[in-house]
Amino acid sequence: MKVKACGVCRTDLHVVDDEVHATRAPLVLGHQIVGERTDTGERVGVPWLGWTDGTCPYCARGQENLCVAARFTGKDLDGGYAEYCVADERFCLPLPDAIDDVHAAPLLCAALIGLRTLRAGGDAARVGIYGFGNAAHLICQVATWEGREVYAFTRPGDERTQAFAREQGAVWAGGTDERPDVELDSALIFAPAGELVPLALRAVRPGGVVVCGGIHMSDIPSFPYADLWEERSLRSVANLTRADGRELLALAPKVPLRAAVTTYALEDAQRALDDLRGGALEGAAVIVP
């Protein structure tokens, strides 16, 4: 299927330490695309997961996010920094009419990995979120709508982000050097900082779950077994499935889910990345050619 891309896509996932982590070059970047099908005019989203083989053991078990031959948009497949792109229609997602293009784009990876991370934490009434960026601010809205209490952990002293977290529904916001006066049922780590894992384990109750939601994370330091004991669990999530996409996009108009976005022209993509790395953004950076 050919999609006429309207040029809306996030910019941060594929650039780490100023390197593009791609499987081939040249490659068109852009992994959360909003566009229109050239054959029907239907508005669709092209998400991070762009293709799976459907036959490997993981696909057979319903774990297509772990497919051994998976191809990802903007990493293995050309992305949305173009007037047109070619996408597998089986992996494209119809978009709710209630959400415009700019606010739909961050739902196609950040919100999806956020939802998968939230679900991996189980039926938690009290949810801690470490690192309050794009995925976190979206999934905070979902968790609050579902009746959960959200506790947001930011860099120590980052009062601006803590205020932003409370605006998204968090009942408590503080630095990672602080602890609320309650035990958490689950803790979701979106910041790529391995040193947060022991802190999160100490913050969850016995039987609680810590979920690492990022693709990249620095090394996890050693920690005493007592931090893990009493049936606490530590796990990660990877990528997303089409079922995650359908669930998220069905939820989005009900919440209603609203991404905080800053838009940039395509020629300003490097400035968007600089602002992202410098902590100047709240929520998502969206490229609009």
C-alpha positions as CSV (number, residue, x, y, z in Angstrom):
1,M,0.0,0.0,0.0
2,K,1.3,3.5,-0.8
3,V,0.5,6.2,1.7
4,K,0.6,9.9,0.9
5,A,2.3,11.0,4.1
6,C,1.1,14.3,5.6
7,G,4.5,14.4,7.2
8,V,3.6,14.1,10.9
9,C,6.1,12.0,12.8
10,R,8.2,11.9,16.0
11,T,11.9,12.4,15.7
12,D,13.6,11.0,18.8
13,L,13.5,7.2,18.7
14,H,16.1,6.5,16.0
15,V,18.8,8.9,17.1
16,V,20.9,8.0,20.1
17,D,24.2,9.7,20.9
18,D,24.0,11.5,17.5
19,E,24.0,8.1,15.6
20,V,21.1,6.8,13.5
21,H,20.5,3.2,14.4
22,A,19.4,1.9,11.0
23,T,19.9,-1.4,9.2
24,R,20.6,0.2,5.9
25,A,21.5,3.5,4.3
26,P,20.3,5.7,2.8
27,L,17.1,5.5,4.9
28,V,14.1,7.9,5.2
29,L,13.5,8.5,8.9
30,G,10.2,9.0,10.8
31,H,8.6,6.2,12.7
32,Q,5.1,7.5,13.6
33,I,3.4,8.5,10.4
34,V,0.0,10.0,9.8
35,G,-1.1,9.9,6.2
36,E,-3.8,9.0,3.7
37,R,-4.1,5.9,1.5
38,T,-3.7,6.9,-2.1
39,D,-6.2,4.4,-3.3
40,T,-9.1,5.1,-0.8
41,G,-8.2,8.4,0.9
42,E,-8.6,6.7,4.3
43,R,-6.5,8.4,7.0
44,V,-4.2,5.8,8.6
45,G,-1.3,5.6,11.0
46,V,1.9,3.8,10.1
47,P,3.4,2.6,13.4
48,W,6.9,1.5,14.5
49,L,6.1,-2.2,13.8
50,G,6.0,-2.3,10.0
51,W,6.2,-6.0,9.1
52,T,6.5,-9.5,10.6
53,D,7.0,-12.9,8.9
54,G,3.9,-14.4,10.6
55,T,5.6,-17.8,10.8
56,C,8.4,-17.7,13.4
57,P,7.8,-19.3,16.9
58,Y,7.1,-15.8,18.4
59,C,4.5,-14.9,15.8
60,A,2.9,-18.3,16.3
61,R,2.6,-17.6,20.0
62,G,0.9,-14.3,19.4
63,Q,4.1,-12.4,20.3
64,E,4.7,-10.6,16.9
65,N,6.4,-7.8,18.7
66,L,9.3,-10.3,19.2
67,C,9.3,-11.6,15.6
68,V,12.9,-12.6,14.7
69,A,12.5,-11.1,11.2
70,A,10.5,-8.0,12.2
71,R,11.0,-4.8,10.2
72,F,10.5,-1.4,11.8
73,T,9.4,1.9,10.3
74,G,12.2,4.4,10.0
75,K,14.8,1.7,10.9
76,D,14.4,-1.1,8.4
77,L,11.7,0.5,6.3
78,D,11.6,4.0,4.9
79,G,9.7,6.3,7.2
80,G,7.6,9.5,7.0
81,Y,10.1,12.2,6.2
82,A,8.8,12.1,2.6
83,E,5.8,13.0,0.5
84,Y,5.0,9.3,0.0
85,C,5.9,6.1,1.7
86,V,5.1,2.5,1.0
87,A,3.6,0.5,4.0
88,D,2.1,-2.9,4.5
89,E,-1.6,-2.3,4.9
90,R,-1.9,-5.2,7.4
91,F,0.1,-3.1,9.9
92,C,-1.5,0.3,9.3
93,L,-4.0,1.5,11.8
94,P,-7.2,3.5,11.0
95,L,-7.2,6.7,13.1
96,P,-10.1,8.1,15.1
97,D,-11.7,11.2,13.4
98,A,-11.8,13.0,16.8
99,I,-7.9,13.2,16.9
100,D,-6.2,15.5,14.4
101,D,-3.0,14.6,12.5
102,V,-0.6,16.4,14.8
103,H,-2.0,14.9,18.0
104,A,-2.4,11.4,16.4
105,A,1.2,11.0,15.5
106,P,2.6,10.5,19.1
107,L,0.0,7.8,19.7
108,L,1.6,5.5,17.1
109,C,4.7,4.5,19.1
110,A,5.0,6.5,22.4
111,A,1.5,5.8,23.6
112,L,1.6,2.2,22.3
113,I,4.7,1.3,24.2
114,G,3.3,3.2,27.2
115,L,0.2,1.1,27.1
116,R,2.1,-2.1,26.7
117,T,4.3,-1.1,29.7
118,L,1.2,-0.2,31.8
119,R,-0.4,-3.6,31.0
120,A,2.8,-5.4,31.9
121,G,2.5,-4.0,35.4
122,G,-0.8,-5.8,36.0
123,D,-3.9,-4.5,37.7
124,A,-2.1,-1.9,39.7
125,A,-4.0,0.6,41.7
126,R,-0.9,2.8,42.5
127,V,1.4,3.2,39.5
128,G,4.8,4.9,39.7
129,I,6.2,6.4,36.5
130,Y,10.0,7.2,36.3
131,G,10.9,9.6,33.6
132,F,8.0,11.9,32.6
133,G,8.4,12.4,28.9
134,N,6.3,11.5,25.8
135,A,5.2,8.0,26.6
136,A,4.8,8.8,30.3
137,H,2.5,11.8,29.8
138,L,0.2,9.9,27.5
139,I,-0.1,6.8,29.6
140,C,-0.6,8.8,32.8
141,Q,-3.8,10.1,31.2
142,V,-4.9,6.5,30.4
143,A,-4.0,5.2,33.9
144,T,-5.9,8.1,35.6
145,W,-8.9,7.5,33.3
146,E,-8.9,3.9,34.4
147,G,-9.1,4.9,38.1
148,R,-5.5,4.4,39.0
149,E,-3.3,6.7,41.1
150,V,-0.2,7.9,39.3
151,Y,3.0,8.9,41.1
152,A,5.5,10.7,38.9
153,F,9.3,10.6,39.5
154,T,11.5,13.2,37.6
155,R,15.0,14.5,37.8
156,P,15.5,15.9,41.3
157,G,14.5,19.5,41.5
158,D,12.7,19.5,38.1
159,E,9.7,21.4,39.3
160,R,8.5,22.3,35.8
161,T,8.2,18.6,34.8
162,Q,6.6,17.8,38.1
163,A,4.0,20.4,37.6
164,F,3.4,19.0,34.1
165,A,2.9,15.6,35.6
166,R,0.3,16.9,37.9
167,E,-1.5,18.5,35.0
168,Q,-1.7,15.1,33.3
169,G,-3.4,13.6,36.4
170,A,-0.6,12.5,38.7
171,V,-1.6,12.6,42.4
172,W,2.0,13.0,43.4
173,A,5.2,14.3,41.7
174,G,8.7,14.5,43.0
175,G,12.3,13.7,42.3
176,T,13.8,10.3,42.0
177,D,15.5,11.0,45.3
178,E,12.1,11.2,47.0
179,R,9.5,8.6,48.0
180,P,5.7,9.1,48.4
181,D,4.2,7.9,51.7
182,V,2.6,4.9,50.0
183,E,3.9,1.7,48.5
184,L,3.4,1.3,44.8
185,D,1.8,-1.7,43.1
186,S,3.8,-1.2,39.9
187,A,6.6,1.1,38.7
188,L,7.1,1.9,35.0
189,I,10.5,3.1,34.0
190,F,10.6,5.2,30.8
191,A,13.9,7.1,31.5
192,P,16.9,5.2,30.0
193,A,18.7,5.2,33.3
194,G,19.6,1.8,34.8
195,E,20.2,3.3,38.2
196,L,16.5,3.8,38.6
197,V,15.8,0.1,38.7
198,P,16.9,-0.5,42.3
199,L,15.0,2.7,43.4
200,A,11.9,1.4,41.7
201,L,12.2,-2.0,43.3
202,R,12.4,-0.4,46.7
203,A,9.3,1.7,46.0
204,V,7.0,-1.2,45.1
205,R,5.2,-3.4,47.6
206,P,5.9,-7.1,48.1
207,G,4.5,-8.8,45.0
208,G,4.9,-5.5,43.0
209,V,6.2,-5.3,39.5
210,V,8.9,-3.0,37.9
211,V,8.6,-2.7,34.1
212,C,11.4,-1.2,32.0
213,G,9.7,0.4,29.0
214,G,12.6,1.8,27.0
215,I,14.5,0.4,24.0
216,H,17.8,1.6,25.4
217,M,18.9,1.8,29.0
218,S,22.2,2.3,30.7
219,D,23.6,-0.6,32.7
220,I,21.7,-1.6,35.8
221,P,23.9,-1.4,38.9
222,S,24.2,-4.3,41.3
223,F,21.7,-4.3,44.2
224,P,21.0,-6.4,47.2
225,Y,18.7,-9.4,46.8
226,A,16.5,-7.9,49.5
227,D,15.3,-5.3,46.9
228,L,13.9,-8.1,44.8
229,W,12.8,-10.5,47.5
230,E,9.2,-10.9,48.6
231,E,8.1,-11.8,45.1
232,R,8.8,-8.5,43.5
233,S,9.2,-8.8,39.7
234,L,11.5,-7.1,37.2
235,R,10.7,-7.3,33.5
236,S,10.9,-5.4,30.2
237,V,8.7,-4.8,27.2
238,A,9.7,-4.6,23.6
239,N,8.0,-3.0,20.6
240,L,4.3,-3.4,20.1
241,T,1.6,-5.5,18.5
242,R,-1.3,-4.7,16.2
243,A,-3.6,-5.6,19.1
244,D,-1.9,-2.9,21.2
245,G,-2.6,-0.4,18.5
246,R,-6.3,-1.4,18.2
247,E,-6.7,-1.2,22.0
248,L,-5.0,2.2,22.3
249,L,-6.8,3.8,19.4
250,A,-10.1,2.6,20.8
251,L,-9.3,4.1,24.2
252,A,-7.9,7.4,22.9
253,P,-11.3,9.2,22.1
254,K,-12.8,7.9,25.4
255,V,-10.1,9.2,27.7
256,P,-9.8,11.6,25.7
257,L,-6.1,11.2,25.1
258,R,-4.4,14.5,24.3
259,A,-0.7,14.6,23.4
260,A,1.2,17.7,24.4
261,V,3.1,18.6,21.2
262,T,5.5,21.1,19.8
263,T,5.6,21.3,16.0
264,Y,8.6,21.8,13.8
265,A,9.1,22.2,10.1
266,L,11.0,19.4,8.4
267,E,14.0,21.7,7.8
268,D,14.1,22.2,11.6
269,A,14.3,18.5,12.5
270,Q,17.8,18.9,13.9
271,R,16.6,21.7,16.2
272,A,13.8,19.4,17.4
273,L,16.4,16.8,18.3
274,D,18.5,19.4,20.1
275,D,15.5,20.6,22.0
276,L,14.6,17.0,22.9
277,R,18.1,16.2,24.2
278,G,18.3,19.5,26.1
279,G,15.1,18.9,28.0
280,A,13.3,21.9,26.4
281,L,10.2,19.8,25.4
282,E,7.2,18.7,27.3
283,G,5.6,15.8,25.6
284,A,6.2,15.2,21.9
285,A,8.1,16.8,19.0
286,V,6.2,16.6,15.8
287,I,7.6,17.3,12.3
288,V,5.1,18.9,9.9
289,P,6.5,19.4,6.4
